[in-house]
Amino acid sequence: MSEFDSYAIPITGPATSSFAVTPSDNDDLPQKVRMVTLSGEGVLTYHNWRGDTCTTNSLPSGSYPMFAQRILATGTTATGLTGWT
């Protein structure tokens, strides 16, 4: 048990885990994410927490805060995606 186990993590708090993201037009992410890291620049098309489809402009490599439940294959050109929960 960690000294932090009794604390609630606020929605604006740090991520606690991450996983590789494979964009899919049909499948939600295994967990909703609060941030996505791109290792290769490009566009992200995703469903936000309400299910609305959102599309970014072309983004450089980096980490971007966003609430996403699905990263769509159609329209996404960014590569090397990591989701942070």
Secondary structure, 3 states (H helix, E strand, C coil): CCCCCCCCCCCCCCCCCEEECCCCCCCCCCCCEEEEEEEECECCEEECCCCCEEECCCECCEEEEEEECEECCCCCCCEEEEEEC
